[in-house]
Amino acid sequence: MDRILITGATGNIGLEVINYLIELKSSSQIVAGVRNIEKAKRIISDNNNVEFVEFDFENPETFSGALKNVDRVFLLRPPHISDVERYFKPLIQSFKENGIKEVVFLSVQGAEKSSIIPHNKIEKLIAKYELDYIFVRPSYFMQNLTTTLIDDIKKNRTIMLPSGKAKFNWIDIKNIGEASAILLERFSKFKNHSFEITGYENENFYTVVNIINQEVANPIRFENVNPFKFYRIKRRGDMAKGMIVVMILLHFLPRFQNEPNISNFYEKLTGKKPTSLKDFIKRESRKFDE
């Protein structure tokens, strides 16, 4: 029986990958790599199908134990970790030392074209160490609206970003999790290729706010700010410097780029259309008014 280690197992995408592997009735042993096993068991309720191991990106002493007898890894980058040389190089070295040759890496759309973002550097590390890989390159997460951006929405009824009228392609994390689970299951068929996972809509934040306002009792607005102002405001709010830089890169650079590519790979892989923005916002609408 293959053993698949899921990193970030209690995060939004990790949970979805595990849920879909279970739904697919995977013949592999699902191994959840987590910092706190007892807490993780409360979050991942289907413990009969999941094995738990201690794993911490920031503690290399946990690597070998978590990777023992693992055949394949679902790898993602925690949002607060941007130093690839410090954290990911030792981890990928540990993959080699522990005989792991297969990695599904959750990258980001356009990673191959942007050498300054961490995902690009991680992809290159995986290739450098000659691992068989699948790079999953999703577009902009719909769930950013209900996680990263939700505090400003709740406190100030505002989404504040340096993105101007730049258009983003919007994808539901559930779609990413399902596609990643299938790719983990069918690794040999898809290995050593990259796949974009996108929705079918390219929209800017002004449009998205209008869609949200059709579903909520208390309207919100979008405020465009320059990157320097954004940095100052977020530092006053104690956001980590690395996280602020990643958010600026993610939201400011698209102003100078072409509209995102739209891929039908998710539909080809699953036979289903990706979630629409309207359906996602309707599904999650209570979170905007809580």
C-alpha positions in Angstrom: 0.0 0.0 0.0 1.3 3.4 -1.0 1.7 6.0 1.8 0.9 9.6 0.9 2.1 12.4 3.2 -0.1 15.5 3.2 1.7 18.6 4.4 -0.4 21.5 5.7 -3.0 18.8 6.5 -5.1 21.0 8.8 -5.1 24.0 6.5 -7.8 24.8 4.0 -6.3 23.0 1.0 -4.7 20.1 3.0 -8.1 19.3 4.5 -9.8 19.3 1.1 -7.1 17.0 -0.4 -7.7 14.6 2.5 -11.5 14.8 2.2 -11.4 14.0 -1.5 -8.8 11.2 -1.1 -11.3 9.6 1.3 -14.2 10.3 -1.0 -12.2 8.6 -3.9 -11.8 5.6 -1.6 -8.1 5.8 -2.1 -6.2 2.6 -1.7 -3.2 4.5 -0.3 -2.6 5.2 3.4 -3.2 8.9 4.0 -0.6 10.4 6.4 -1.4 13.8 7.8 1.8 15.8 8.6 0.8 18.2 11.5 2.5 20.2 14.2 0.0 19.1 16.9 -1.4 15.6 16.6 -4.1 15.9 19.2 -5.4 19.1 17.8 -5.3 17.7 14.3 -7.4 14.7 15.3 -10.1 17.1 16.4 -10.0 18.9 13.1 -9.7 15.8 10.9 -12.6 13.8 12.1 -12.3 10.7 9.9 -9.5 9.3 11.9 -10.1 5.7 10.7 -8.8 6.6 7.3 -5.9 8.9 8.4 -2.6 8.3 10.1 -1.1 11.3 12.0 2.6 12.1 12.2 4.5 15.1 13.6 5.7 17.5 10.9 6.8 21.1 11.1 8.2 23.0 8.2 10.2 25.1 10.7 11.7 22.1 12.6 13.9 19.8 10.5 14.1 17.4 13.3 10.6 16.3 12.4 11.4 15.6 8.8 12.8 12.1 8.9 10.1 10.7 11.2 7.3 12.1 9.1 8.9 10.9 5.8 9.6 7.3 7.0 8.1 4.8 4.6 6.3 7.5 2.6 6.0 7.0 -1.2 4.5 10.3 -2.3 4.2 13.8 -0.8 1.6 16.5 -1.3 3.7 19.6 -0.7 2.5 23.2 -0.1 4.1 26.4 1.1 2.7 27.9 4.3 1.8 31.5 3.6 4.2 32.9 6.3 7.2 31.0 4.9 9.0 32.8 2.1 12.7 31.8 2.7 13.0 28.9 0.4 16.7 28.3 1.0 16.3 28.1 4.7 13.1 26.0 4.9 12.5 24.1 1.7 16.0 23.2 0.6 16.6 21.0 3.8 13.1 19.5 3.4 13.7 18.5 -0.2 17.1 17.2 0.7 15.4 15.1 3.3 13.0 13.7 0.6 16.0 12.4 -1.3 17.6 11.0 1.9 14.4 9.1 2.7 13.9 7.7 -0.7 10.9 9.8 -1.7 10.8 10.4 -5.5 7.3 11.6 -6.1 6.0 15.1 -5.2 2.8 16.9 -6.0 3.5 20.5 -5.3 0.9 23.2 -4.8 2.4 26.0 -6.8 0.6 29.0 -8.2 -0.5 30.1 -11.7 2.3 31.8 -13.5 5.0 30.5 -11.2 7.2 29.5 -14.1 7.3 33.1 -15.3 8.1 34.9 -12.0 11.5 34.2 -10.6 10.9 36.4 -7.5 8.1 34.4 -6.0 8.8 31.5 -3.6 6.8 29.0 -5.7 9.2 29.4 -8.6 12.2 28.7 -6.4 10.5 25.6 -4.9 9.7 24.3 -8.4 13.3 24.7 -9.4 14.5 22.9 -6.2 12.3 20.0 -6.9 13.6 19.8 -10.5 17.2 20.2 -9.3 16.9 17.2 -7.0 15.5 15.2 -9.9 12.3 14.2 -8.2 9.3 13.1 -10.2 6.7 15.9 -9.8 3.3 17.3 -10.6 3.1 21.1 -10.3 -0.4 22.1 -9.5 -0.7 25.8 -10.5 -4.1 27.2 -9.3 -5.2 30.7 -9.8 -6.4 33.2 -7.1 -8.3 31.5 -4.3 -11.9 32.4 -3.8 -11.3 31.6 -0.1 -9.0 34.6 0.3 -12.2 36.5 0.6 -13.2 34.4 3.7 -9.7 34.0 5.2 -6.9 36.5 4.5 -9.2 39.4 3.7 -12.1 38.7 6.1 -10.8 40.7 9.0 -10.9 44.0 7.0 -14.4 43.0 5.7 -15.8 42.4 9.2 -14.1 45.3 11.0 -14.1 48.0 8.3 -16.5 46.6 5.6 -13.6 47.1 3.2 -11.3 45.1 1.1 -8.0 47.1 0.9 -5.4 46.0 -1.6 -2.9 47.5 -4.1 -4.5 45.7 -7.0 -6.4 48.5 -8.8 -8.5 47.2 -11.7 -6.3 44.2 -12.2 -8.3 41.1 -13.1 -7.8 37.8 -11.2 -8.9 34.4 -12.1 -11.0 32.9 -9.3 -10.9 29.3 -8.2 -12.6 27.5 -5.3 -10.2 25.6 -2.9 -12.6 22.7 -3.1 -11.9 22.4 -6.8 -8.1 22.5 -6.1 -8.4 19.9 -3.4 -10.4 17.5 -5.7 -8.0 17.9 -8.6 -4.9 17.4 -6.3 -6.4 14.3 -4.9 -7.0 12.8 -8.3 -3.5 13.7 -9.4 -2.0 12.1 -6.3 -4.0 8.9 -7.1 -3.0 8.9 -10.7 0.5 10.2 -10.3 2.2 7.9 -12.9 -0.2 9.1 -15.6 0.4 12.8 -15.0 3.9 12.9 -13.6 6.5 15.5 -14.7 3.9 17.9 -16.0 2.4 21.2 -14.7 -1.3 21.9 -14.7 -3.2 25.1 -14.2 -6.3 24.8 -12.1 -8.6 27.8 -12.8 -12.1 28.9 -12.8 -13.8 30.4 -15.9 -14.0 34.0 -14.6 -11.4 36.8 -14.7 -12.8 39.6 -12.5 -11.3 42.6 -10.6 -12.1 43.3 -7.0 -14.6 46.1 -7.8 -16.7 43.5 -9.6 -16.3 40.9 -6.8 -17.4 43.5 -4.2 -20.5 44.1 -6.3 -21.3 40.4 -6.3 -20.8 40.2 -2.6 -23.1 43.2 -2.0 -25.9 41.4 -3.8 -25.8 38.7 -1.0 -25.1 40.6 2.2 -27.1 42.9 4.4 -24.3 45.3 5.2 -22.5 46.4 2.0 -18.7 46.4 1.7 -16.4 48.5 -0.6 -13.1 48.0 -2.3 -10.2 50.5 -1.5 -7.2 50.6 -3.9 -4.0 51.7 -2.1 -0.4 52.0 -3.2 2.0 49.2 -2.1 3.8 51.5 0.4 0.6 52.5 2.2 -0.5 48.9 2.2 2.8 47.9 3.8 2.6 50.6 6.5 -1.0 49.8 7.4 -0.4 46.0 7.6 2.8 46.4 9.7 0.8 48.6 12.2 -1.6 45.7 12.3 1.3 43.3 13.2 1.2 41.3 10.0 4.5 39.5 9.4 6.8 41.3 6.9 7.2 38.2 4.7 3.4 37.8 4.5 3.0 41.5 3.5 5.6 41.2 0.8 3.9 38.1 -0.6 0.5 39.9 -0.6 1.9 42.9 -2.4 3.5 40.6 -5.1 0.3 38.7 -5.4 -2.0 41.8 -5.8 0.2 44.5 -7.3 2.2 42.7 -10.0 -1.0 41.6 -11.9 -1.6 45.3 -12.7 1.3 45.1 -15.2 0.5 41.7 -16.6 -1.9 40.2 -19.1 -5.2 38.8 -17.9 -4.7 35.3 -16.4 -5.0 32.3 -18.6 -8.2 30.3 -18.3 -7.7 26.5 -18.3 -10.3 23.8 -18.7 -8.1 21.2 -17.1 -10.2 20.9 -14.0 -13.3 20.1 -16.1 -11.4 17.6 -18.2 -10.0 15.9 -15.1 -13.3 15.7 -13.1 -16.0 16.1 -15.7 -17.4 19.0 -13.7 -17.3 22.8 -14.1 -15.4 24.8 -11.5 -17.4 26.8 -8.9 -18.6 30.2 -10.1 -18.0 33.3 -8.1 -21.7 33.8 -7.6 -22.2 30.3 -6.3 -19.2 30.6 -4.0 -20.3 33.9 -2.5 -23.8 32.6 -2.1 -22.5 29.5 -0.3 -20.3 31.5 2.0 -22.4 34.7 2.3 -23.0 34.4 6.1 -19.3 34.8 6.7 -19.3 38.3 5.3 -22.0 39.4 7.7 -21.0 37.6 10.9 
